[in-house]
Amino acid sequence: MTLRQPPLAEVYEDATLTDFGGWEMPVEFDSIRAEHTAVREAAGKFDVSHMGQVTVTGPEALELTQRLTTNDVADLDPGDAQYAGITDGDGVLIDDTVVYRLPSTADDDYLFIPNAGHDGEMTERWVSHRDEWGLTATVTNRTEEYAMVALQGPDAEALLAGETALDLDSLGRFEVAHEAVAGADSLVARTGYTGEDGFEILCPAADAATVWTALDCQSCGLGARDTLRLEMGFLLSGEEFHPRDEPRTPYEADIGWTVALDTEFVGRDALATQTRGGVDEKLVGLELIDRGVPRHGYEVTDAEGEPLGHVTSGTMSPTLGAPIALAYLPTDYTDPDTSVRVVIRGEPKDARTRATPFIDR
């Protein structure tokens, strides 16, 4: 299968590349540790053009998006954004997303960001439900038209301020504005996937290299993006949830705060039932006490070796210098500092549960 090429492929000459969600993307430019440290201590830039970009416009764009995401889209003013789940009729996560109500428009125009490789599937989902429900809305997959660059870290605002006239002090967390960046007409959002202050910049694909080059900081790949998000306990589609391989509801995945049960959306009734009965398992952080690195699929047991659950994601935390992971465990084992074991290559390793995020940002 031919991999999709992001608009910034030309800047990847010295990067290690991999297939991610059907896109050829950089894993690292220098080293994961160097890139991770740059974001935590200064600033780093990521090409995140592999994330989908889908616009929903028209008289009933609000109703359509409200009925297909778990959060309260009606609560968004122009220039606001929110994190949400996308669930099936059983309340199982099929994707997670950020929904933006676009600024500078009198209409209810929205942009939502599916995960890598999901743009076609999510566009079709919006179109098919629009037609089924008889709603008037235009759904457009814009993924091939735009580039998306994430600038993250404590120095991100100062760096971006030199390339835009936008008043960044007035742009709050989960807010978005129209403004040129390095001369390119852009959407600038104060959002990210690292736990640091930062921005995600959406610009025309033809301007991607100009914007990227203007942001003079460490280039970062998917490796550092993964260690950064894991330190914050953020979900990764395909790891912490998957409709077939890891079917989980928002409550099991510990993002129940994104569920607005007073709205009507696909999966709402199933989730309302789950809130009454509670969940049997929940996503929790783990920190290994023994040496070893927990990885996806590793078994988690109690002290006697009885199976409890499994790791979904794990790494050696560059910030903590300790092995950390996310895992689904019975709710009786999710209180912080509960002793468990992670089986690594047949050897049980002592670990303890941890609240997430693992670090305080």
C-alpha positions as CSV (number, residue, x, y, z in Angstrom):
1,M,0.0,0.0,0.0
2,T,1.3,3.5,-0.9
3,L,1.7,5.6,2.2
4,R,0.1,9.1,2.3
5,Q,2.7,11.9,2.2
6,P,2.2,14.9,4.4
7,P,2.9,18.4,3.0
8,L,6.1,18.6,5.0
9,A,7.6,15.4,3.6
10,E,10.4,17.5,2.0
11,V,11.8,18.5,5.4
12,Y,12.2,14.9,6.5
13,E,15.6,14.3,4.8
14,D,17.4,13.5,8.1
15,A,14.5,11.9,10.0
16,T,13.7,8.3,10.7
17,L,10.4,7.5,9.1
18,T,7.6,5.1,9.8
19,D,4.1,4.1,8.8
20,F,1.6,5.7,11.1
21,G,-2.1,5.4,10.3
22,G,-1.3,5.1,6.6
23,W,1.0,8.1,6.6
24,E,4.8,8.2,6.2
25,M,5.8,10.2,9.3
26,P,9.0,11.0,11.2
27,V,9.7,9.0,14.4
28,E,12.7,11.1,15.3
29,F,14.9,13.8,13.9
30,D,17.7,13.7,16.4
31,S,16.8,11.5,19.4
32,I,13.6,11.0,21.3
33,R,15.2,12.1,24.5
34,A,16.6,15.3,23.0
35,E,13.3,16.2,21.4
36,H,11.3,15.3,24.5
37,T,13.6,17.5,26.6
38,A,13.4,20.4,24.2
39,V,9.6,20.5,24.6
40,R,9.6,20.2,28.4
41,E,12.4,22.9,28.8
42,A,12.1,25.2,25.7
43,A,10.1,24.4,22.5
44,G,9.7,21.8,19.8
45,K,7.7,21.6,16.6
46,F,5.8,18.6,15.3
47,D,4.2,17.9,11.9
48,V,0.7,16.7,12.8
49,S,-0.7,16.9,9.3
50,H,-1.6,13.2,9.5
51,M,-4.4,14.2,11.8
52,G,-7.7,14.6,9.9
53,Q,-9.3,18.0,9.3
54,V,-13.1,17.8,8.5
55,T,-15.3,20.9,8.3
56,V,-19.1,20.9,9.0
57,T,-21.0,23.9,7.9
58,G,-24.6,24.8,7.1
59,P,-27.9,25.4,9.0
60,E,-27.8,22.1,10.9
61,A,-24.0,21.7,11.3
62,L,-24.4,22.2,15.1
63,E,-27.2,19.5,15.5
64,L,-25.2,17.0,13.4
65,T,-22.0,17.4,15.3
66,Q,-23.8,17.5,18.6
67,R,-25.4,14.1,17.9
68,L,-22.1,12.5,16.8
69,T,-19.8,13.6,19.7
70,T,-20.1,13.1,23.4
71,N,-19.5,16.7,24.6
72,D,-21.8,19.7,24.5
73,V,-21.1,21.4,21.1
74,A,-23.8,23.9,21.7
75,D,-21.7,25.3,24.6
76,L,-19.0,26.5,22.1
77,D,-18.9,30.2,21.2
78,P,-17.1,31.2,18.0
79,G,-13.4,30.7,18.6
80,D,-13.9,27.9,21.2
81,A,-12.8,24.3,21.1
82,Q,-13.5,21.2,23.1
83,Y,-12.2,17.6,23.5
84,A,-14.8,14.9,22.9
85,G,-15.3,11.2,22.2
86,I,-17.0,9.7,19.1
87,T,-19.0,6.6,20.2
88,D,-21.0,3.9,18.6
89,G,-24.5,2.9,19.8
90,D,-23.0,0.8,22.6
91,G,-21.1,3.8,23.9
92,V,-17.8,2.4,22.8
93,L,-15.1,4.9,21.6
94,I,-14.5,4.7,17.9
95,D,-12.4,7.9,17.9
96,D,-11.6,10.9,20.0
97,T,-11.4,14.4,18.6
98,V,-11.1,18.1,19.2
99,V,-14.1,20.1,17.9
100,Y,-13.5,23.8,17.0
101,R,-16.3,26.3,16.4
102,L,-14.6,28.4,13.8
103,P,-14.1,32.1,14.6
104,S,-15.1,35.2,12.7
105,T,-18.3,33.8,11.3
106,A,-21.9,34.4,12.0
107,D,-22.8,30.8,11.2
108,D,-22.4,27.6,13.1
109,D,-19.3,26.4,11.2
110,Y,-17.2,23.7,12.8
111,L,-13.9,21.9,12.3
112,F,-13.2,18.6,13.9
113,I,-9.9,16.6,14.0
114,P,-10.1,12.8,13.6
115,N,-7.1,10.7,14.4
116,A,-4.6,9.6,11.8
117,G,-6.1,7.6,9.0
118,H,-9.7,8.2,10.3
119,D,-10.5,11.2,8.2
120,G,-12.3,9.3,5.4
121,E,-14.2,7.1,7.9
122,M,-15.3,10.0,10.0
123,T,-16.3,12.1,7.0
124,E,-18.5,9.2,5.8
125,R,-20.0,8.8,9.3
126,W,-21.0,12.4,9.4
127,V,-22.4,12.2,5.8
128,S,-24.4,9.0,6.4
129,H,-25.9,10.2,9.6
130,R,-26.7,13.6,8.1
131,D,-28.6,11.8,5.3
132,E,-30.3,9.3,7.7
133,W,-31.5,12.2,9.9
134,G,-32.4,14.5,7.0
135,L,-30.2,17.3,8.2
136,T,-28.9,20.2,6.1
137,A,-25.2,20.4,6.5
138,T,-22.1,20.3,4.3
139,V,-19.3,17.9,5.4
140,T,-15.9,18.3,3.7
141,N,-12.8,16.3,4.3
142,R,-10.0,19.0,4.1
143,T,-7.1,16.7,5.2
144,E,-5.3,16.9,1.9
145,E,-5.7,20.7,1.6
146,Y,-4.1,21.7,4.9
147,A,-0.9,21.2,7.0
148,M,-1.0,21.2,10.7
149,V,2.1,22.1,12.8
150,A,2.2,21.9,16.6
151,L,4.5,24.3,18.4
152,Q,4.8,23.1,22.1
153,G,6.8,24.1,25.1
154,P,7.4,27.0,27.6
155,D,9.0,29.1,24.9
156,A,6.3,28.4,22.3
157,E,4.4,31.7,22.8
158,A,7.6,33.8,22.4
159,L,8.6,32.0,19.3
160,L,5.2,32.3,17.7
161,A,4.8,35.9,18.6
162,G,7.7,36.8,16.3
163,E,5.8,35.3,13.3
164,T,2.2,36.5,13.8
165,A,0.3,39.7,14.6
166,L,-2.2,37.7,16.7
167,D,-2.4,38.8,20.4
168,L,-1.3,35.5,21.9
169,D,-1.9,36.7,25.5
170,S,-5.6,37.0,24.7
171,L,-5.8,33.5,23.2
172,G,-6.9,31.2,26.0
173,R,-6.5,27.5,26.4
174,F,-8.8,25.7,23.9
175,E,-9.4,28.8,21.9
176,V,-8.8,29.4,18.2
177,A,-8.3,32.5,16.0
178,H,-7.7,33.4,12.3
179,E,-4.4,35.1,11.7
180,A,-1.4,34.9,9.4
181,V,1.7,33.0,10.6
182,A,4.9,33.7,8.7
183,G,2.7,35.3,6.0
184,A,0.4,32.2,5.6
185,D,-3.3,32.5,6.3
186,S,-3.8,30.2,9.3
187,L,-6.0,29.0,12.1
188,V,-4.1,29.2,15.4
189,A,-5.3,27.2,18.4
190,R,-4.0,27.1,21.9
191,T,-4.2,23.3,22.0
192,G,-1.7,20.4,22.1
193,Y,-0.9,16.8,23.1
194,T,2.2,17.3,25.3
195,G,1.0,18.9,28.5
196,E,2.9,22.0,27.8
197,D,1.6,25.4,26.7
198,G,1.6,25.6,23.0
199,F,-0.3,26.0,19.7
200,E,-1.5,24.0,16.8
201,I,-1.4,25.9,13.5
202,L,-3.5,24.9,10.5
203,C,-2.4,26.4,7.2
204,P,-2.7,25.7,3.5
205,A,-0.5,22.7,2.4
206,A,1.4,24.9,0.0
207,D,2.6,27.1,2.9
208,A,3.6,24.3,5.2
209,A,7.4,24.5,4.7
210,T,7.3,28.3,5.1
211,V,5.5,28.1,8.5
212,W,7.7,25.1,9.6
213,T,11.0,26.9,8.7
214,A,9.9,30.1,10.4
215,L,9.5,28.4,13.8
216,D,13.2,28.2,14.8
217,C,13.2,25.3,17.4
218,Q,13.8,21.6,17.7
219,S,12.1,19.4,15.1
220,C,10.3,16.5,16.8
221,G,8.8,13.2,15.7
222,L,6.2,10.7,16.8
223,G,8.6,9.1,19.3
224,A,8.8,12.2,21.5
225,R,5.1,12.9,20.9
226,D,4.4,9.5,22.4
227,T,6.6,9.9,25.5
228,L,5.2,13.4,26.1
229,R,1.6,12.4,25.9
230,L,2.2,9.3,28.1
231,E,3.7,11.4,30.9
232,M,0.3,13.3,30.8
233,G,-1.8,10.1,30.6
234,F,-3.4,11.2,27.3
235,L,-5.1,8.5,25.2
236,L,-3.8,7.2,21.9
237,S,-6.3,5.8,19.4
238,G,-5.5,2.2,18.7
239,E,-3.8,1.7,22.1
240,E,-6.1,2.9,24.9
241,F,-9.2,2.3,22.8
242,H,-10.1,0.5,19.5
243,P,-13.7,-0.5,18.6
244,R,-12.6,-4.1,17.9
245,D,-9.3,-4.8,19.7
246,E,-9.8,-2.6,22.8
247,P,-13.5,-1.7,23.0
248,R,-13.8,0.9,25.8
249,T,-16.3,3.5,26.8
250,P,-15.2,7.0,27.9
251,Y,-15.9,6.1,31.5
252,E,-13.5,3.1,31.3
253,A,-10.9,5.2,29.4
254,D,-11.1,7.8,32.2
255,I,-12.5,10.6,30.1
256,G,-16.0,10.6,31.5
257,W,-15.7,14.3,31.9
258,T,-16.2,14.6,28.1
259,V,-19.6,13.0,28.3
260,A,-22.6,15.4,28.4
261,L,-25.5,13.1,29.2
262,D,-28.0,16.0,29.0
263,T,-27.4,16.1,25.2
264,E,-28.6,13.5,22.6
265,F,-25.8,11.7,20.8
266,V,-25.1,8.2,19.4
267,G,-24.3,6.0,22.4
268,R,-25.8,8.3,25.0
269,D,-28.3,5.8,26.4
270,A,-25.7,3.1,26.8
271,L,-23.4,5.5,28.7
272,A,-26.3,6.7,30.9
273,T,-26.9,3.1,31.9
274,Q,-23.2,2.6,32.6
275,T,-23.1,5.5,34.9
276,R,-25.8,3.9,37.0
277,G,-24.1,0.5,37.2
278,G,-20.5,1.7,37.2
279,V,-17.6,0.2,35.3
280,D,-15.7,-3.0,36.2
281,E,-12.4,-1.8,34.8
282,K,-10.7,1.6,34.3
283,L,-7.6,3.0,32.8
284,V,-5.0,3.8,35.4
285,G,-1.3,4.8,35.5
286,L,1.4,2.4,36.5
287,E,5.0,3.0,37.6
288,L,7.5,0.1,37.7
289,I,9.5,-0.3,40.8
290,D,11.8,-3.0,39.3
291,R,13.9,-2.6,36.2
292,G,12.2,-3.0,32.9
293,V,10.0,-1.2,30.4
294,P,6.3,-2.0,30.2
295,R,4.9,-2.3,26.7
296,H,1.5,-2.6,25.0
297,G,-0.1,-6.0,25.7
298,Y,2.0,-6.9,28.8
299,E,-0.1,-8.7,31.4
300,V,-0.7,-7.1,34.8
301,T,-1.2,-9.4,37.8
302,D,-1.6,-9.2,41.6
303,A,1.1,-10.2,44.0
304,E,0.1,-13.9,43.8
305,G,0.3,-13.9,40.0
306,E,-3.5,-13.8,39.3
307,P,-4.3,-11.9,36.1
308,L,-5.8,-8.4,36.6
309,G,-5.5,-6.7,33.2
310,H,-3.0,-5.5,30.6
311,V,-0.8,-2.6,29.6
312,T,-2.1,-0.4,26.8
313,S,1.0,1.9,26.4
314,G,4.3,2.1,28.2
315,T,7.7,3.8,28.0
316,M,10.7,4.9,30.0
317,S,9.7,8.4,31.1
318,P,12.5,10.9,30.1
319,T,11.3,13.4,32.7
320,L,11.0,11.0,35.6
321,G,13.7,8.6,34.7
322,A,11.3,5.8,35.5
323,P,9.2,3.2,33.6
324,I,5.6,4.3,33.3
325,A,2.5,2.8,31.6
326,L,-1.3,3.0,31.2
327,A,-3.3,-0.2,31.9
328,Y,-6.8,-1.3,32.3
329,L,-7.4,-2.8,35.8
330,P,-10.4,-3.8,37.9
331,T,-11.7,-0.7,39.7
332,D,-10.7,-2.2,43.1
333,Y,-7.0,-1.9,42.0
334,T,-7.1,1.7,40.6
335,D,-6.4,3.7,43.9
336,P,-3.0,5.3,43.8
337,D,-0.1,3.3,45.3
338,T,-1.8,-0.1,44.9
339,S,0.8,-2.9,44.5
340,V,0.6,-4.9,41.2
341,R,3.1,-6.7,38.9
342,V,3.8,-6.3,35.2
343,V,4.9,-9.5,33.4
344,I,7.9,-8.6,31.2
345,R,9.3,-11.5,29.1
346,G,7.9,-14.0,31.6
347,E,9.3,-12.1,34.6
348,P,6.9,-10.4,37.1
349,K,8.1,-6.9,37.9
350,D,6.9,-5.0,40.9
351,A,4.8,-1.9,40.1
352,R,2.4,0.5,41.7
353,T,-0.6,2.4,40.4
354,R,-0.3,6.1,39.9
355,A,-2.7,8.9,39.3
356,T,-2.3,10.6,35.9
357,P,-0.7,12.9,34.8
358,F,2.5,11.4,36.0
359,I,4.1,14.9,36.0
360,D,2.7,18.2,37.2
361,R,2.4,20.7,34.4
